[in-house]
């Protein structure tokens, strides 16, 4: 329990998925990266 949690109470957990941003240098790299991410998500069940 942190200091602010003790003062203000702990936060309720939410169902928000935090996904890091991706920056691609070319259009080909962008579509390749998107395809790879879609494949990984379909295997993980998201």
N, C-alpha and C positions, 0 to 999 in steps of 0.2 A: 504494500500500500504506500503510495507516494504522499508527499506533503500536501499537494493540492487535492488529492482524493480524500484525505483526512479532513480538509477544510470544507470542501464543496460536495463531497460524496463521489462515489465512483460512477463512471459513465456507463450507460446501457450499451450493450453490444448491438451492432446493426448488421444487416445482411448486405453490406456494400463490398463489392470486390474492387480492390485497388490494383490497377493494371499500369505498369510503367509505360511511358511514351516511347515510341520508336521513331527514329529519323533515318530515312534512306537517302543516299546521295543520287541515285538514279531511279527512273521509273521501273526498269527491269528488276533492280534490287528490291524495290517496294513490293511488287507483285510476287516476287519469290519469297520475301519475308512474310507476306500475308498468307500465302499458300501454306507455308511451313507452320505458321501459328494456327491456321484453321485445322490442319492435320493433327497437331498436338492437342488442340481443344476437343476434337472429335474422339480422339483416343482416351482422353481423360474423363469424358462424360459431361463436360460443361455445356 
